[in-house]
Amino acid sequence: MTTAPPGDPADTAAASTAPSGSRTQTGLVTPAPTRVPAPEAAALPAVRRLPLAVAGALGALLTVYVWATHGAKPGVLLLLGIGLGVALFHSRFGFTSAWRQLIAVGNGTGLRAHTLLLGTTAALFALVIGTGTGLFGSQPAPSAGPLGLGLLLGAFLFAVGMQLGGACASGTLFAVGSGQSSIVLTLGGFIAGSTIAAAGFGLWKDLPALDPVLFSDYVGWPGSLAVTLLLLALVVLVSRRVQARRNPPPVGTPPSARGALARAVRGSWPLLAGALVLAVLGGAVLLVSGGAWGVTSAFALWGSKLVGLLGGSPETWAFWQQPDNAAQLAGPVLADKTSLTDIGIMIGAAVAAAAGGVWKLHRGVPARTALAAVLGGVLMGIGARLAGGCNIGAYLAGIASGSLHGWVWGAIALLGTWAGLRLRPLFGLGNPKPGDGVC
């Protein structure tokens, strides 16, 4: 996760802690080696007061409206979404660039941040689900998906799409919130792809699949957590070995405020701090709603609602005739759990970007970049529906729930990333290279 290479519009992340290019620094207590030291962070520009005021007022007014109209539970979910948006932007926590950096040059900084997020979230999930604790009458449940062809195809398509579109599901939302115009195109494609997949549900709903596998069904929740943490420790060890062998460029360093208090309010946060905050907020979503934090089901809902407004009949689609889906389509958007957190993320990211002085509308998107953004969004939308989730709903929620499908999603996403990197130059998008100053 780093400042994106030229041509990449989004999904940046925080700095590597690697202080030198030594190949001998392979111990767990030492920074992973990089070819050169990470650059110093530039100072943040002044606060963008108008965007901050607009985003803050929008967040406050919408929270009051949702709370008054739909109740405390939706209101809290919107606030949690706003918190997620602030944390995502201030830590520049993404997934697309983390996999790109690992595959392209062997820098596993972003992937190791994933393991902290995954491990902390898994511990909170084990505590909440294992004890049956829920707020507002919710009954917490794990996220478990089937193991089948849809998962394999969907994860692969999603990973290719996020490399073309420049952002993952959560990254798309926080990039849009921060004013990145090209990612609005990615979001549009994402919604279109999700809607297409929902409309074509009959074509893929019967793809061969095995039943979900939850570790907790075999070893209980303490055992499930232990297995998950052991697997994550293995990921850390392997990523460090790969990085030591390839000695890659360091992750770029985003602009940052000076001083602990100013940095907390204006950014940028250390990547690992962002992982911890996101884990706590994701655990809170489970506690409040009974389900894990997700992103992409809302895109299918938004697109299908639009189809209905234009005279279509999405309620006749097999996808929306599933009991849970039918209730989602029939209800208001601002009472939908995933829509609330998604909207909150965009507002929170706008607040964070404006507070950091970096909220800016980007103009003049090159035609090839625009095409890649739309195509990438469509592929992610279709892939997320086929796989039953995205980098949040399948990868993060699945692994944190002790579900095997989350691990399979992550492994296939690495293959899709490899394929996506080979397609990026066709659209004028750059990839990290071993000789770069940063990746």
C-alpha positions as CSV (number, residue, x, y, z in Angstrom):
1,M,0.0,0.0,0.0
2,T,1.7,3.2,-1.1
3,T,1.3,6.3,-3.1
4,A,0.1,5.0,-6.4
5,P,2.5,4.9,-9.4
6,P,1.9,7.3,-12.2
7,G,-1.4,6.6,-13.9
8,D,-3.0,4.9,-10.8
9,P,-5.8,7.1,-9.4
10,A,-6.4,5.6,-6.0
11,D,-5.9,3.1,-3.2
12,T,-2.8,4.6,-1.6
13,A,-1.5,3.6,1.8
14,A,0.9,4.5,4.5
15,A,4.7,4.3,4.8
16,S,7.0,1.4,5.3
17,T,9.0,1.4,8.5
18,A,12.1,-0.1,6.7
19,P,15.1,2.0,7.5
20,S,17.7,0.5,5.2
21,G,18.3,-1.7,2.2
22,S,20.1,-4.4,4.1
23,R,19.3,-7.9,3.1
24,T,20.2,-9.2,6.6
25,Q,17.3,-7.7,8.4
26,T,15.0,-10.8,8.4
27,G,14.2,-11.2,12.2
28,L,10.6,-10.7,13.3
29,V,11.6,-7.8,15.5
30,T,13.4,-5.9,12.8
31,P,11.9,-4.0,9.9
32,A,11.6,-5.9,6.7
33,P,14.4,-4.9,4.3
34,T,13.9,-2.5,1.4
35,R,16.3,-1.4,-1.4
36,V,16.5,2.2,0.0
37,P,15.1,3.9,3.0
38,A,11.5,5.2,2.9
39,P,11.3,8.9,2.1
40,E,10.3,11.5,4.7
41,A,6.7,12.6,4.8
42,A,5.9,16.0,3.3
43,A,3.9,18.4,5.5
44,L,0.1,18.5,4.9
45,P,-1.4,21.6,3.3
46,A,-3.8,23.8,5.1
47,V,-7.3,22.5,6.1
48,R,-9.8,22.7,3.2
49,R,-12.5,24.6,5.3
50,L,-15.4,24.6,2.8
51,P,-15.2,20.9,1.9
52,L,-14.8,20.1,5.6
53,A,-17.8,22.2,6.6
54,V,-20.0,20.6,3.8
55,A,-18.9,17.1,4.6
56,G,-19.3,17.6,8.4
57,A,-22.8,19.2,8.0
58,L,-23.9,16.4,5.6
59,G,-22.8,13.7,8.0
60,A,-24.5,15.4,11.0
61,L,-27.8,16.1,9.2
62,L,-28.0,12.7,7.6
63,T,-27.3,11.0,11.0
64,V,-30.0,13.0,12.6
65,Y,-32.4,12.2,9.8
66,V,-31.6,8.4,9.9
67,W,-31.8,8.3,13.6
68,A,-35.2,10.1,13.7
69,T,-36.7,8.2,10.8
70,H,-35.4,4.7,11.1
71,G,-34.1,4.5,14.7
72,A,-31.0,4.2,16.8
73,K,-29.5,1.1,15.2
74,P,-29.3,2.5,11.6
75,G,-28.1,5.8,13.1
76,V,-25.3,4.0,14.9
77,L,-24.4,2.1,11.7
78,L,-24.1,5.4,9.8
79,L,-21.8,6.8,12.4
80,L,-19.7,3.6,12.3
81,G,-19.4,4.0,8.6
82,I,-18.2,7.6,9.0
83,G,-15.6,6.3,11.4
84,L,-14.5,3.7,8.9
85,G,-14.1,6.4,6.2
86,V,-12.0,8.5,8.5
87,A,-9.8,5.6,9.4
88,L,-9.5,4.3,5.8
89,F,-8.4,7.7,4.5
90,H,-6.1,8.8,7.3
91,S,-4.2,5.5,7.2
92,R,-4.6,5.2,3.4
93,F,-5.5,1.6,4.2
94,G,-6.2,-0.3,1.0
95,F,-6.0,-3.7,-0.5
96,T,-5.3,-3.2,-4.2
97,S,-1.9,-1.7,-3.9
98,A,-0.9,-4.1,-1.1
99,W,-1.3,-7.1,-3.5
100,R,0.2,-5.1,-6.4
101,Q,3.3,-4.3,-4.4
102,L,3.7,-7.9,-3.3
103,I,3.3,-9.4,-6.7
104,A,5.2,-6.7,-8.7
105,V,8.2,-6.2,-6.5
106,G,7.9,-8.4,-3.4
107,N,7.1,-5.6,-0.8
108,G,4.8,-7.3,1.7
109,T,4.3,-4.2,4.0
110,G,0.6,-3.9,3.0
111,L,-0.1,-7.6,3.3
112,R,1.4,-7.7,6.8
113,A,-0.9,-4.8,7.7
114,H,-3.8,-7.0,6.5
115,T,-2.7,-9.7,8.9
116,L,-3.0,-7.4,11.8
117,L,-6.4,-6.2,10.7
118,L,-7.5,-9.8,10.1
119,G,-6.1,-11.2,13.4
120,T,-7.6,-8.4,15.5
121,T,-10.9,-8.7,13.8
122,A,-10.9,-12.5,14.2
123,A,-10.3,-12.1,17.9
124,L,-13.2,-9.6,18.2
125,F,-15.4,-11.9,16.1
126,A,-14.6,-14.9,18.3
127,L,-15.5,-12.9,21.4
128,V,-18.7,-11.5,20.0
129,I,-20.0,-14.6,18.1
130,G,-18.6,-17.1,20.6
131,T,-20.5,-15.4,23.5
132,G,-23.6,-14.6,21.4
133,T,-23.3,-10.9,22.3
134,G,-25.3,-8.4,20.3
135,L,-26.9,-4.9,20.6
136,F,-30.3,-3.8,19.5
137,G,-31.5,-7.4,19.7
138,S,-29.1,-8.6,17.1
139,Q,-27.8,-12.2,17.0
140,P,-24.2,-12.2,15.7
141,A,-23.4,-14.7,13.1
142,P,-20.2,-15.6,11.2
143,S,-19.7,-14.9,7.5
144,A,-19.3,-18.3,5.8
145,G,-19.5,-18.9,2.0
146,P,-19.6,-22.0,-0.2
147,L,-16.5,-23.4,-1.8
148,G,-17.2,-23.6,-5.5
149,L,-16.7,-22.4,-9.0
150,G,-18.5,-19.1,-8.3
151,L,-16.0,-18.3,-5.5
152,L,-13.0,-19.0,-7.8
153,L,-14.3,-17.1,-10.8
154,G,-15.6,-14.2,-8.7
155,A,-12.4,-13.7,-6.7
156,F,-10.3,-13.8,-9.9
157,L,-12.5,-11.3,-11.7
158,F,-12.6,-9.0,-8.7
159,A,-8.8,-9.0,-8.4
160,V,-8.3,-8.2,-12.1
161,G,-11.0,-5.5,-11.8
162,M,-9.4,-3.8,-8.8
163,Q,-6.1,-3.5,-10.6
164,L,-7.7,-1.9,-13.6
165,G,-10.2,0.2,-11.6
166,G,-7.5,1.4,-9.2
167,A,-9.2,0.5,-6.0
168,C,-10.9,-2.3,-4.1
169,A,-14.5,-2.1,-2.7
170,S,-13.6,-0.1,0.4
171,G,-10.9,1.8,-1.5
172,T,-13.4,2.9,-4.1
173,L,-15.6,4.4,-1.4
174,F,-12.9,6.4,0.4
175,A,-11.4,7.5,-2.9
176,V,-14.7,8.9,-4.1
177,G,-15.2,10.6,-0.7
178,S,-11.8,12.3,-1.1
179,G,-12.8,13.7,-4.5
180,Q,-11.0,11.4,-6.9
181,S,-13.0,11.8,-10.1
182,S,-11.7,8.7,-11.9
183,I,-12.9,6.5,-9.1
184,V,-16.4,7.9,-9.5
185,L,-16.2,6.0,-12.8
186,T,-15.0,2.9,-11.0
187,L,-18.0,3.2,-8.6
188,G,-20.4,3.6,-11.5
189,G,-19.0,0.5,-13.2
190,F,-19.1,-1.3,-9.8
191,I,-22.8,-0.6,-9.4
192,A,-23.5,-1.6,-13.1
193,G,-21.6,-4.8,-12.7
194,S,-23.4,-5.7,-9.5
195,T,-26.7,-5.0,-11.1
196,I,-25.9,-7.1,-14.1
197,A,-24.9,-10.0,-11.9
198,A,-28.1,-9.7,-9.9
199,A,-30.2,-9.6,-13.1
200,G,-28.3,-12.7,-14.4
201,F,-28.6,-14.6,-11.1
202,G,-30.3,-17.6,-12.8
203,L,-27.2,-18.1,-15.0
204,W,-24.8,-18.6,-12.1
205,K,-26.7,-19.5,-9.0
206,D,-26.3,-23.3,-9.6
207,L,-22.6,-23.3,-10.2
208,P,-21.1,-26.4,-8.5
209,A,-20.0,-25.7,-4.9
210,L,-19.3,-27.5,-1.6
211,D,-20.9,-26.5,1.7
212,P,-19.2,-23.7,3.7
213,V,-16.4,-24.8,6.1
214,L,-16.1,-23.0,9.5
215,F,-13.2,-23.8,11.7
216,S,-15.4,-23.2,14.8
217,D,-17.6,-26.2,13.8
218,Y,-14.7,-28.5,14.4
219,V,-12.6,-26.9,17.2
220,G,-14.9,-24.2,18.7
221,W,-14.3,-20.5,18.7
222,P,-11.1,-20.5,20.8
223,G,-9.7,-23.2,18.4
224,S,-10.9,-21.3,15.4
225,L,-9.1,-18.2,16.5
226,A,-5.9,-20.1,17.2
227,V,-6.0,-21.7,13.7
228,T,-6.6,-18.3,12.1
229,L,-3.7,-16.6,14.0
230,L,-1.3,-19.5,13.2
231,L,-2.2,-19.2,9.5
232,L,-1.7,-15.4,9.6
233,A,1.6,-15.8,11.3
234,L,2.7,-18.1,8.5
235,V,1.6,-15.3,6.0
236,V,3.8,-12.8,7.8
237,L,6.8,-15.2,7.8
238,V,6.4,-16.0,4.1
239,S,6.0,-12.3,3.1
240,R,9.1,-11.3,5.0
241,R,11.1,-14.1,3.3
242,V,9.9,-12.9,-0.1
243,Q,10.7,-9.3,0.8
244,A,14.2,-10.2,2.1
245,R,14.9,-12.1,-1.1
246,R,13.7,-9.5,-3.5
247,N,14.8,-6.4,-1.5
248,P,12.1,-4.1,-3.0
249,P,11.6,-0.4,-3.0
250,P,10.0,1.0,0.1
251,V,6.3,1.9,0.4
252,G,5.7,5.6,-0.3
253,T,5.1,8.1,2.5
254,P,1.9,10.2,2.3
255,P,1.9,13.8,3.6
256,S,1.5,14.0,7.3
257,A,0.7,16.5,10.1
258,R,3.4,17.2,12.6
259,G,2.8,16.1,16.2
260,A,0.8,13.2,17.7
261,L,-2.5,15.2,18.3
262,A,-2.4,17.0,14.9
263,R,-1.6,13.7,13.2
264,A,-4.6,12.0,14.9
265,V,-6.9,14.7,13.7
266,R,-5.5,15.5,10.3
267,G,-3.4,12.4,9.4
268,S,-1.6,10.4,8.2
269,W,-1.9,7.6,10.6
270,P,0.6,4.7,10.8
271,L,-0.7,1.8,8.7
272,L,-0.8,-0.5,11.7
273,A,-2.8,2.0,13.7
274,G,-5.3,2.1,10.9
275,A,-5.6,-1.7,10.9
276,L,-6.4,-1.6,14.7
277,V,-9.0,1.1,14.4
278,L,-10.7,-0.6,11.4
279,A,-10.8,-3.9,13.3
280,V,-12.5,-2.2,16.3
281,L,-15.0,-0.5,14.1
282,G,-15.6,-3.6,12.0
283,G,-16.2,-5.5,15.3
284,A,-18.7,-2.8,16.3
285,V,-20.6,-3.3,13.1
286,L,-21.0,-7.0,13.9
287,L,-22.0,-6.1,17.5
288,V,-24.7,-3.6,16.4
289,S,-26.1,-5.4,13.3
290,G,-25.4,-9.1,13.9
291,G,-23.5,-9.3,10.6
292,A,-20.0,-8.5,9.4
293,W,-19.0,-5.3,7.7
294,G,-19.7,-5.6,4.0
295,V,-19.7,-3.2,1.0
296,T,-20.9,-4.6,-2.3
297,S,-24.4,-5.9,-1.7
298,A,-25.4,-2.2,-1.5
299,F,-24.2,-1.6,-5.0
300,A,-26.6,-4.3,-6.4
301,L,-29.4,-2.6,-4.3
302,W,-28.6,0.9,-5.6
303,G,-28.4,-0.3,-9.2
304,S,-31.6,-2.3,-8.9
305,K,-33.5,0.6,-7.3
306,L,-32.4,2.8,-10.2
307,V,-33.7,0.2,-12.7
308,G,-37.0,0.3,-10.8
309,L,-37.2,4.1,-11.0
310,L,-36.5,3.9,-14.8
311,G,-39.5,1.5,-15.2
312,G,-37.9,-1.9,-14.8
313,S,-39.1,-4.6,-12.5
314,P,-36.1,-5.9,-10.5
315,E,-38.4,-7.4,-8.0
316,T,-39.1,-10.1,-10.6
317,W,-35.5,-11.1,-10.8
318,A,-34.6,-14.4,-9.1
319,F,-31.9,-12.7,-7.1
320,W,-34.4,-10.3,-5.4
321,Q,-36.9,-13.1,-4.9
322,Q,-34.5,-14.7,-2.3
323,P,-36.1,-14.0,1.1
324,D,-33.4,-11.9,2.6
325,N,-32.7,-10.1,-0.7
326,A,-36.4,-9.4,-1.2
327,A,-36.6,-7.6,2.2
328,Q,-33.6,-5.6,1.3
329,L,-35.0,-4.4,-2.0
330,A,-38.4,-3.6,-0.5
331,G,-36.9,-1.5,2.3
332,P,-35.6,2.0,2.1
333,V,-31.9,2.5,1.2
334,L,-31.3,4.5,4.4
335,A,-32.4,1.6,6.5
336,D,-30.1,-0.9,4.8
337,K,-27.1,-1.8,6.9
338,T,-24.5,-2.0,4.1
339,S,-25.8,1.2,2.3
340,L,-25.5,3.1,5.6
341,T,-21.9,2.1,6.2
342,D,-21.0,2.7,2.5
343,I,-22.5,6.2,2.6
344,G,-20.8,6.8,5.9
345,I,-17.4,5.8,4.5
346,M,-17.7,8.3,1.7
347,I,-18.7,11.1,4.1
348,G,-16.0,10.1,6.6
349,A,-13.3,10.1,3.9
350,A,-14.4,13.5,2.7
351,V,-14.1,14.8,6.3
352,A,-10.7,13.2,6.7
353,A,-9.4,14.4,3.3
354,A,-10.6,18.0,3.9
355,A,-9.1,18.0,7.4
356,G,-5.8,16.9,5.9
357,G,-6.0,19.6,3.3
358,V,-5.9,17.1,0.4
359,W,-9.6,17.0,-0.7
360,K,-9.5,17.8,-4.3
361,L,-11.7,17.1,-7.4
362,H,-9.4,15.6,-10.1
363,R,-10.1,16.7,-13.7
364,G,-9.0,15.7,-17.1
365,V,-9.0,11.9,-16.6
366,P,-7.3,10.3,-19.7
367,A,-9.6,8.3,-21.9
368,R,-7.8,5.0,-21.3
369,T,-7.8,5.5,-17.6
370,A,-11.5,6.2,-17.7
371,L,-12.1,3.1,-19.7
372,A,-10.1,1.0,-17.3
373,A,-12.0,2.5,-14.3
374,V,-15.4,1.6,-15.7
375,L,-14.2,-1.9,-16.9
376,G,-12.6,-2.6,-13.6
377,G,-15.7,-1.6,-11.7
378,V,-17.9,-3.8,-13.8
379,L,-15.5,-6.8,-13.3
380,M,-15.5,-6.1,-9.5
381,G,-19.3,-5.9,-9.4
382,I,-19.8,-9.2,-11.2
383,G,-17.0,-10.9,-9.3
384,A,-18.3,-9.8,-5.9
385,R,-21.7,-11.3,-6.6
386,L,-20.3,-14.5,-8.0
387,A,-17.9,-14.9,-5.0
388,G,-20.5,-13.8,-2.4
389,G,-18.4,-10.9,-1.4
390,C,-15.4,-8.6,-2.0
391,N,-12.2,-7.8,-0.2
392,I,-14.3,-6.9,2.8
393,G,-17.3,-9.1,2.7
394,A,-15.5,-12.3,1.6
395,Y,-11.8,-11.8,2.4
396,L,-11.9,-9.8,5.7
397,A,-15.2,-11.1,7.1
398,G,-14.5,-14.7,5.9
399,I,-11.1,-15.0,7.4
400,A,-12.1,-13.2,10.6
401,S,-15.1,-15.6,10.9
402,G,-12.8,-18.7,10.6
403,S,-14.3,-19.5,7.2
404,L,-12.2,-21.4,4.7
405,H,-13.8,-19.4,1.8
406,G,-12.1,-16.3,3.0
407,W,-8.7,-17.9,2.6
408,V,-9.6,-19.3,-0.8
409,W,-10.8,-15.8,-1.9
410,G,-7.4,-14.3,-0.8
411,A,-5.3,-16.9,-2.6
412,I,-7.3,-16.5,-5.9
413,A,-7.1,-12.7,-5.6
414,L,-3.3,-13.0,-5.7
415,L,-3.6,-14.9,-9.0
416,G,-6.1,-12.3,-10.3
417,T,-3.7,-9.5,-9.2
418,W,-0.9,-11.2,-11.3
419,A,-3.2,-11.1,-14.3
420,G,-4.4,-7.6,-13.7
421,L,-0.8,-6.3,-13.5
422,R,-0.3,-7.6,-17.0
423,L,-3.3,-5.8,-18.3
424,R,-2.7,-2.4,-16.7
425,P,-0.1,-1.1,-19.2
426,L,-2.7,-1.6,-22.0
427,F,-4.6,1.3,-20.3
428,G,-1.6,3.5,-19.6
429,L,-1.4,2.4,-15.9
430,G,2.0,1.9,-14.3
431,N,3.2,-0.9,-12.1
432,P,5.9,-0.8,-9.4
433,K,9.4,-1.8,-10.7
434,P,12.5,-3.0,-8.7
435,G,14.5,0.1,-9.4
436,D,11.8,2.6,-8.3
437,G,12.4,5.0,-5.4
438,V,9.1,3.9,-3.9
439,C,6.5,1.3,-4.8
